[in-house]
Amino acid sequence: MRGLRPLAAWLVAHRDALSARERTLLATAVACTVGLSLLLGVRAALDDLGMLRARVAGLQRELVQVRRLAARVRRDGVPLAPASDAPSLVTRLEAAAADAVGRERIASMTPAGAAGGAGEREDRMALRVVGASLPEVVHLLHALEGGPPALAVTRLELRKHPNDPTRFDATVEVARPTSPAP
């Protein structure tokens, strides 16, 4: 503003010396400057509004995760079904992954049967999760090994995102013993 005061004083002092054409050009320049300033101000406000919307969306996602974890805590207080009614490996793995990282981050679940040691047979499944934070991956591992029936994690692979060092793609292979091989 201090830089405009001398210019305004000069214009007022020399107003009569300016021709009609110069006054028109000067008025046009002032109008363009004011219009451009308003346009840039509106653009900045819209950018701020977009950033705030993204922040609100992120907070809403966190709220959904907190509610899901609170439901899990309430659910874990109830006694679980006996082992004879144990869910299938696919169901157990999907439920653990959905509770830990959310269904939207589950990229794939690939089943593969493998023979275990001493004539036992075990079911194996590989779960691939994308965009999970490290605490979410650790929570997933605890959920897999802690819940009935416990699943043994036989392989874990983590890949860090190049553009976001706090996010990982994880591949977890789990195994669960089944009946003895025939």
N, C-alpha and C positions, 0 to 999 in steps of 0.2 A: 504494500500500500504506500510506503514512503516513496517508492520510485515513481508512482503515478501522480503524486502531488505536484512535483515540478512540471510535469507534462500538462496537467489540468490547469495550472496557473498560467502556463505559456499559452494554452489554447484560449483561455478567457481574455488574456491581455491582447492577443492578436486575432480575436474573433472577427473584427471588422476588416482586417487586412486580408482575410481569406476570401477567395471567390466562391460563388455558388457551387461550382463544380468541386472545389476542394472540400467545402463543407459537406457535400453529398458523399464524396469518397470517404471522408473522415467518419461520418455517421454510419456508412456501410461497414467500415472497418470495425467500429465499436460494436455494431450489431452482430457482426460475424464473431467477434471475440466473445461477447456475452453468450451467444448461441452455442459456440464451441465449448465454453466453460460449463454451461448447463448440460450439454450432451455428455461431456466427460464425467460430470458429477452424477448424472443418472446412470451412466455405465458403471461407475465405481459402486454405486448403491446396489445395482443389480448383481454385480460380482460378489459383494458382501452378502447379499441375500442368498445367492447360490451356495456360498461357503457355509452360511448358517444352516441352510436346509440339509447340506451334506453332514454337518455336525449333528443335527437333530436325528437324521437317519441312523448315524452311527450309535448315538445314545439309545435309540429305540432298539437296535440290534443287541446292544449290551443288556438292555432291560429284558428282552426276550430270553437271552442266555441266563440272566440271573433268575428269572421266573422258572426256567427249565431246571436249573440247579436246585432251586427251592423245592420244586415238586419232587425232584429226585431225593432230596433229604427227607421230605415227608414220607415218600414211598418206602425208603430204606428202613424207616421205623417200624413198618408192618412186617410180620414174619413172612418169609418167602415159602413158595410151594415146595413140597418134598422133591428130592432128586429124581424120583421116578417120573415126575411130570416135567422134567427138564426140557427147555425149548431146544429146537434144532440149532445146529451150529450157525446157520445163516441168520436165524432170528436173534440169537444171543449176540452175535457180532454186530448186527445192524442196530440193535437196541443200545448196546454199549457205545457204539460210534455216534449214534444220534444224540445220546445224552451228553457225551463228552465234547463233540465238535459241531454237532448239528447235521441234519440230513443234507443240507445244501452243499456241504463240503465233502461228502462221500462221492468219490469219483468212480470207483469200481469195487466189486467183490468177486473174486475168482476162486471157485472151489477146485480142489485137487485132492484125491484120495491117495494116501501113501501108507505102506506097510510100516508098522513100528517094530521095535525090537522084541525078541522072545515070543514071536508068533502073535503079537497083538496087532490090531489094526487101529489106525487113527485117522480121523477126518482132519483135513487141512484146508485152510482158506486164506487167501491173500486179500487184504483190505487196503485200498489206496485212498488217501485223504489229501485234499489240496487246500492250500491257503490257511492252514491251522497254525496257531501260535504254539510256542514250546510248552507253556503250561497246559494247553488243551491236549497236546500229544501225550504228556506225562499223565494227565487225568485219564486219557483213553487207556493207557497201559495199566494203570491201577484198576480201572473198571474191568478190564479183560481178565486180569489175574486175581481179582478180589471177589468177584461175584460167583454165586453158584450157578452152574458148574464152572469151576475155574478153567480158564483156557491158557495153555502154555504158549507164550510168545517165542517162536522159534527163529524169527528173523525180523529185524527192524532196519529200515533204510530211510534216512532223512536227507532231503535236498532243500537248501535254502533258496528262496526266491532272489533273483539278482536285483530286482528293483525295490524289494522290501525285505530287509534283513531280519525282520521280526516274524516273518511268515515262512512256513515250511510245507513241502509236499512230503508226506510220509507213506511208506509202504510197510504194513505190519502183516506178518504171516503168523497165524495161530494154528495150534493143533489141539485136538481133544480125543483122548482114547475112546474107542468104541468097543465092540465085541471082539473076541479072539478070532483070528483068521481061520477059515475052514481048512 
